[in-house]
Amino acid sequence: MDDALRFGIFLAPFHPVEENPTLALERDFALIEHLDRLGYHEAWIGEHHSAGYEIIASPELFIAAAAERTRHIRLGTGVVSLPFHHPLMVADRIQQLDHQTRGRAMFGAGPGALPSDAAMLGIDQMRTRDMMDEALSVIIPLLRGETVTHRSDWFTLEEARLQLRPYTRPHIEMAVAAMISPAGPRAAGKHGIGLLSIGTVTPKGYMTLGTTWETYETAARTHGREVSRRDWRVVAPVHVAETRARARDNVRSGLRQWLRYYTEVIALPFELRGTLDECVEQYLVSGHAVVGDPDDAAARIEQLLAQSGGFGCFLQLAHNWADFEQTKRSYELVARHVMPRFTGANAGREGSMAWAATHRDRFLAASRAAREKRS
């Protein structure tokens, strides 16, 4: 089971601006509790500061609360926007979270996804990837318990060290986010940490999967590191119902709002044309989101595994396209009917059934002989 595919979610989250934000956050906690009961392995929580839809500003605060409500699921920052924070403060918060969660926390880092976030802070977007890389170069040794002195044009460390040693040995699990460009895999490989491929929600992001591992592994080798496909996570949108028709009916309204946000507010590269309703239909038939039955979800995961060459964890994008009961049912259907195909959970049962069927006649004959002897 060590090589079994893991399952989780990537929770930005996405909440329409018409909704009560306090209740929306409470629903996010309820979703994490639901996933914990269903046996999902992990959840990654985003950081955003503008544009109205993605309302968690501190994934660390959210994780601290979610950890108290759950027992097993691992919880990651997905991701901390490193150019927006002093690296020592990031390392301190993450190390504390490692202790508070008893090792269930994970540290995901990125340059910041929304241009509007960087603009509010007066940060030149041309610099954010370099700033992320520089921050990682000091955060990682700090999390390992090392003492760091570093002078930069945007932060200074003088014999900096953390008071807490890692709870997770040798250190908390770490990953870098990647959208479409090779910068994410290069940074993850350079530092020898995990990779979160988020860009697969778009057609261009899906196409880059074929070269991502080579970029990731080459960067690691260049810097004397080793990386594993087990530490690569791939994100895709999924909504499952008992039938394809029911799944489509569930998501139509929420998908319309989500696409409006992506195409009209933050302008990610969706190659969709026409009215919003036409864009919804184009996205549904594009194959980049799974809106169907459990077999459709399993087929999409197989496609992603083939396109990428293999990865360790499949993360469903938590998109809120359907109402909450339908959403919970979707995650349950995936847990019941999709996850076992990739985790090997039923391998022993299948083997036992095949063995019993193969020897059925012998067992029946022995049973008849025993009954005749007793009579």
C-alpha positions as CSV (number, residue, x, y, z in Angstrom):
1,M,0.0,0.0,0.0
2,D,3.0,2.3,0.3
3,D,2.8,3.0,-3.5
4,A,-1.0,3.5,-3.5
5,L,-2.3,6.8,-4.9
6,R,-3.4,9.2,-2.2
7,F,-6.5,11.4,-2.4
8,G,-7.3,14.9,-1.1
9,I,-8.6,18.3,-2.0
10,F,-7.3,21.8,-2.9
11,L,-9.4,24.3,-1.1
12,A,-8.8,27.9,-2.4
13,P,-11.7,28.3,-1.4
14,F,-14.3,29.7,-3.9
15,H,-17.3,31.5,-2.5
16,P,-19.7,33.6,-4.4
17,V,-19.9,37.2,-3.2
18,E,-23.6,36.9,-2.6
19,E,-23.0,34.4,0.2
20,N,-22.6,35.1,4.0
21,P,-18.8,34.8,4.4
22,T,-19.0,33.7,8.0
23,L,-21.2,30.8,7.1
24,A,-19.1,30.0,4.0
25,L,-16.0,29.6,6.2
26,E,-18.0,27.4,8.5
27,R,-19.0,25.2,5.6
28,D,-15.3,24.8,4.7
29,F,-14.7,23.5,8.1
30,A,-17.6,21.1,7.8
31,L,-16.3,19.9,4.5
32,I,-12.9,19.1,6.0
33,E,-14.6,17.1,8.8
34,H,-16.6,15.2,6.2
35,L,-13.4,14.3,4.3
36,D,-11.7,13.2,7.5
37,R,-14.6,10.8,8.1
38,L,-14.4,9.5,4.5
39,G,-10.7,8.7,4.8
40,Y,-9.3,11.4,2.5
41,H,-5.6,11.7,3.1
42,E,-5.0,15.5,2.9
43,A,-6.4,19.0,2.3
44,W,-4.5,22.1,1.1
45,I,-5.8,25.5,2.0
46,G,-5.1,28.7,0.0
47,E,-4.1,32.3,0.8
48,H,-5.7,35.2,-1.0
49,H,-6.2,38.9,-0.1
50,S,-8.4,40.3,-2.9
51,A,-10.9,39.8,-5.8
52,G,-13.7,38.8,-3.5
53,Y,-14.1,35.1,-4.1
54,E,-11.2,33.3,-2.3
55,I,-11.7,34.5,1.3
56,I,-9.1,32.7,3.4
57,A,-6.3,35.2,4.2
58,S,-4.4,32.9,6.5
59,P,-4.2,29.2,5.8
60,E,-2.3,28.7,9.0
61,L,-5.2,30.1,11.1
62,F,-7.7,27.9,9.2
63,I,-5.5,24.8,9.6
64,A,-5.1,25.4,13.4
65,A,-8.9,25.4,13.8
66,A,-9.5,22.5,11.3
67,A,-6.9,20.3,13.1
68,E,-9.0,20.6,16.3
69,R,-12.1,19.3,14.5
70,T,-10.4,16.3,12.7
71,R,-8.4,13.2,13.6
72,H,-6.5,11.9,10.7
73,I,-6.5,14.1,7.6
74,R,-3.3,16.0,6.9
75,L,-3.6,19.8,6.4
76,G,-1.3,21.9,4.2
77,T,-0.9,25.6,3.4
78,G,-1.8,25.7,-0.3
79,V,0.0,28.0,-0.5
80,V,1.7,30.7,1.6
81,S,2.5,33.6,-0.7
82,L,6.1,34.0,0.4
83,P,6.8,37.5,-1.1
84,F,4.1,38.9,1.2
85,H,5.8,37.8,4.4
86,H,9.0,38.0,6.3
87,P,10.6,34.5,6.0
88,L,11.3,34.2,9.7
89,M,7.6,34.8,10.5
90,V,6.6,32.2,8.0
91,A,9.0,29.6,9.4
92,D,7.9,30.3,13.0
93,R,4.2,29.9,12.2
94,I,4.8,26.7,10.2
95,Q,6.9,25.2,12.9
96,Q,4.3,26.0,15.6
97,L,1.6,24.5,13.3
98,D,3.7,21.3,13.0
99,H,3.5,20.9,16.8
100,Q,-0.1,22.0,17.2
101,T,-1.3,19.4,14.6
102,R,1.1,16.7,16.0
103,G,2.7,16.4,12.6
104,R,-0.4,16.6,10.4
105,A,0.5,19.9,8.9
106,M,2.3,20.5,5.6
107,F,4.0,23.6,4.2
108,G,3.1,24.7,0.7
109,A,4.7,27.8,-0.8
110,G,4.3,30.0,-3.9
111,P,4.9,33.4,-5.3
112,G,1.3,34.6,-4.9
113,A,-1.4,33.8,-7.5
114,L,-3.4,37.0,-7.7
115,P,-1.9,40.1,-9.3
116,S,-4.3,42.2,-7.3
117,D,-2.7,40.9,-4.0
118,A,0.8,41.9,-5.1
119,A,-0.5,45.3,-6.3
120,M,-2.0,46.2,-2.9
121,L,1.4,45.5,-1.3
122,G,3.3,47.4,-3.9
123,I,5.2,44.4,-5.0
124,D,6.4,44.1,-8.6
125,Q,5.1,40.9,-10.1
126,M,8.2,40.5,-12.1
127,R,10.0,39.9,-8.9
128,T,7.7,37.5,-7.0
129,R,9.2,34.2,-8.3
130,D,12.7,35.3,-7.3
131,M,11.5,36.5,-4.0
132,M,9.8,33.2,-3.4
133,D,13.0,31.3,-4.2
134,E,15.1,33.5,-2.0
135,A,12.6,33.1,0.9
136,L,12.7,29.3,0.5
137,S,16.4,29.3,0.6
138,V,16.3,30.5,4.2
139,I,12.9,29.0,5.4
140,I,14.0,25.4,4.7
141,P,17.2,25.6,6.9
142,L,15.3,27.4,9.6
143,L,12.6,24.6,9.7
144,R,15.5,22.1,9.9
145,G,16.7,23.8,13.1
146,E,19.7,25.7,11.5
147,T,20.9,29.2,12.3
148,V,20.7,31.6,9.3
149,T,22.2,34.9,8.5
150,H,21.1,36.5,5.2
151,R,20.8,40.0,3.9
152,S,18.4,40.8,1.1
153,D,16.9,43.9,-0.5
154,W,13.6,43.0,1.1
155,F,14.5,41.2,4.4
156,T,17.3,40.6,6.8
157,L,18.2,37.7,9.1
158,E,20.9,38.0,11.7
159,E,21.8,34.7,13.4
160,A,18.1,33.8,13.1
161,R,16.9,30.6,14.5
162,L,13.6,29.1,15.6
163,Q,12.8,28.4,19.2
164,L,11.0,25.2,18.4
165,R,12.7,22.2,16.8
166,P,10.6,20.3,14.3
167,Y,7.9,18.0,15.5
168,T,8.1,16.1,12.3
169,R,11.6,14.7,11.7
170,P,13.7,15.7,10.0
171,H,11.2,18.5,9.1
172,I,7.7,19.2,8.0
173,E,6.7,18.1,4.5
174,M,7.1,20.9,2.0
175,A,5.9,21.6,-1.6
176,V,6.0,24.4,-4.2
177,A,2.9,25.4,-6.2
178,A,3.1,25.3,-10.0
179,M,0.6,26.7,-12.5
180,I,1.6,26.6,-16.2
181,S,5.2,27.9,-16.4
182,P,8.2,25.7,-15.6
183,A,9.2,28.0,-12.7
184,G,7.3,26.0,-10.1
185,P,8.9,22.6,-10.9
186,R,12.3,24.2,-11.2
187,A,12.0,25.8,-7.7
188,A,10.7,22.5,-6.2
189,G,13.5,20.5,-7.8
190,K,16.1,23.0,-6.8
191,H,15.1,22.8,-3.1
192,G,14.4,19.0,-3.2
193,I,10.8,19.4,-2.0
194,G,7.4,18.4,-3.3
195,L,5.3,19.8,-6.1
196,L,1.7,20.9,-6.3
197,S,0.5,21.1,-9.9
198,I,-2.5,23.4,-9.7
199,G,-2.6,24.6,-13.4
200,T,-4.3,21.4,-14.6
201,V,-7.7,23.2,-14.1
202,T,-6.9,24.8,-17.5
203,P,-6.2,23.2,-20.9
204,K,-2.7,24.7,-21.1
205,G,-1.9,23.4,-17.6
206,Y,-2.9,19.9,-18.6
207,M,-0.7,19.9,-21.6
208,T,2.4,20.9,-19.5
209,L,2.0,17.8,-17.4
210,G,3.9,15.8,-20.0
211,T,7.1,17.8,-19.4
212,T,6.7,18.7,-15.7
213,W,8.5,15.7,-14.2
214,E,11.5,16.1,-16.5
215,T,11.8,19.8,-15.5
216,Y,11.3,18.9,-11.8
217,E,13.8,16.0,-11.8
218,T,16.4,17.9,-13.9
219,A,16.4,20.9,-11.5
220,A,16.8,18.5,-8.6
221,R,19.7,16.7,-10.2
222,T,21.4,20.0,-11.1
223,H,21.4,21.1,-7.5
224,G,22.3,17.7,-6.0
225,R,18.8,16.8,-4.8
226,E,16.6,13.8,-5.2
227,V,12.8,14.0,-5.8
228,S,10.1,11.4,-5.9
229,R,6.9,11.1,-7.8
230,R,5.3,10.3,-4.4
231,D,5.7,13.9,-3.5
232,W,4.0,15.2,-6.7
233,R,0.4,16.3,-6.3
234,V,-1.9,17.0,-9.2
235,V,-5.2,19.0,-9.0
236,A,-8.3,18.7,-11.1
237,P,-12.0,19.8,-10.8
238,V,-14.4,16.9,-10.1
239,H,-18.1,16.6,-9.4
240,V,-19.6,13.2,-9.3
241,A,-23.2,12.0,-9.0
242,E,-24.9,8.7,-9.7
243,T,-25.4,9.6,-13.3
244,R,-23.8,12.1,-15.8
245,A,-27.1,13.9,-16.3
246,R,-27.6,14.4,-12.5
247,A,-24.0,15.6,-12.1
248,R,-24.5,18.2,-14.9
249,D,-27.7,19.4,-13.4
250,N,-26.0,19.8,-10.0
251,V,-23.2,22.1,-11.2
252,R,-24.6,24.3,-13.9
253,S,-25.4,27.3,-11.8
254,G,-22.2,27.2,-9.7
255,L,-20.0,26.5,-12.6
256,R,-21.4,29.6,-14.3
257,Q,-20.4,31.8,-11.4
258,W,-16.9,30.1,-11.1
259,L,-16.2,30.7,-14.8
260,R,-17.3,34.3,-14.5
261,Y,-14.7,34.8,-11.7
262,Y,-12.0,33.1,-13.7
263,T,-12.6,34.8,-17.0
264,E,-13.8,38.2,-16.0
265,V,-12.1,38.9,-12.7
266,I,-8.8,37.2,-12.5
267,A,-8.5,36.3,-16.2
268,L,-6.8,32.9,-16.1
269,P,-6.0,31.5,-19.6
270,F,-9.3,29.7,-20.4
271,E,-9.7,29.5,-24.1
272,L,-13.5,29.9,-24.1
273,R,-15.6,31.9,-26.4
274,G,-19.1,33.2,-26.6
275,T,-21.7,33.9,-23.9
276,L,-21.3,32.7,-20.4
277,D,-23.7,29.8,-20.9
278,E,-21.8,28.8,-24.1
279,C,-18.5,28.9,-22.1
280,V,-20.1,26.6,-19.5
281,E,-20.9,24.1,-22.2
282,Q,-17.5,24.4,-23.7
283,Y,-15.8,23.8,-20.4
284,L,-18.1,20.8,-19.6
285,V,-17.2,19.1,-22.9
286,S,-13.5,20.0,-22.8
287,G,-12.7,17.1,-20.5
288,H,-10.6,19.2,-18.2
289,A,-13.2,18.9,-15.5
290,V,-14.9,15.7,-14.4
291,V,-18.7,16.2,-14.3
292,G,-20.1,12.7,-14.4
293,D,-20.3,9.4,-12.6
294,P,-17.6,7.5,-10.6
295,D,-16.4,5.8,-13.8
296,D,-15.8,9.1,-15.4
297,A,-13.7,10.3,-12.4
298,A,-11.6,7.1,-12.5
299,A,-11.0,7.5,-16.2
300,R,-9.9,11.1,-15.8
301,I,-7.4,10.1,-13.1
302,E,-6.0,7.4,-15.4
303,Q,-5.6,10.1,-18.1
304,L,-3.7,12.3,-15.7
305,L,-1.5,9.5,-14.6
306,A,-0.7,8.6,-18.2
307,Q,-0.2,12.3,-19.3
308,S,2.2,12.9,-16.3
309,G,3.9,9.6,-16.1
310,G,2.7,9.1,-12.6
311,F,2.2,11.1,-9.3
312,G,1.6,10.4,-5.7
313,C,-1.6,12.3,-4.8
314,F,-4.7,13.3,-6.7
315,L,-6.3,16.5,-5.3
316,Q,-9.9,17.4,-6.2
317,L,-10.3,21.2,-6.7
318,A,-12.9,22.3,-4.1
319,H,-15.0,24.5,-6.4
320,N,-18.5,24.8,-4.8
321,W,-20.2,24.3,-8.1
322,A,-23.0,22.3,-6.5
323,D,-25.0,22.8,-3.2
324,F,-23.4,21.5,-0.1
325,E,-25.4,18.2,0.2
326,Q,-24.6,17.4,-3.5
327,T,-21.0,18.3,-2.9
328,K,-20.7,16.0,0.1
329,R,-22.3,13.2,-1.9
330,S,-19.8,13.7,-4.7
331,Y,-16.8,13.3,-2.3
332,E,-18.5,10.2,-0.8
333,L,-19.0,8.6,-4.2
334,V,-15.4,9.2,-5.0
335,A,-14.3,7.7,-1.7
336,R,-16.6,4.7,-2.1
337,H,-16.2,3.9,-5.7
338,V,-13.1,5.6,-7.1
339,M,-10.4,5.6,-4.4
340,P,-10.4,1.8,-3.9
341,R,-9.4,1.4,-7.6
342,F,-6.2,3.3,-7.0
343,T,-5.4,2.5,-3.4
344,G,-5.6,-1.3,-3.6
345,A,-8.0,-1.3,-0.7
346,N,-9.9,-4.2,-2.1
347,A,-7.0,-6.3,-3.4
348,G,-7.3,-8.8,-0.6
349,R,-11.1,-9.1,-1.0
350,E,-10.7,-9.6,-4.8
351,G,-8.0,-12.2,-4.3
352,S,-10.2,-14.0,-1.7
353,M,-13.2,-14.0,-4.0
354,A,-11.2,-15.3,-7.0
355,W,-9.7,-18.0,-4.8
356,A,-13.1,-19.1,-3.5
357,A,-14.6,-19.1,-7.0
358,T,-11.7,-21.1,-8.4
359,H,-12.1,-23.8,-5.7
360,R,-15.9,-23.6,-5.5
361,D,-16.6,-27.1,-6.7
362,R,-14.1,-28.7,-4.3
363,F,-15.6,-26.7,-1.4
364,L,-19.2,-27.7,-2.4
365,A,-18.2,-31.4,-2.7
366,A,-16.6,-31.3,0.8
367,S,-19.7,-29.6,2.2
368,R,-22.0,-32.3,0.6
369,A,-19.8,-35.1,1.9
370,A,-19.9,-33.6,5.4
371,R,-23.7,-33.4,5.3
372,E,-24.1,-36.9,4.1
373,K,-21.8,-38.2,6.8
374,R,-23.8,-36.5,9.5
375,S,-27.1,-37.8,8.1
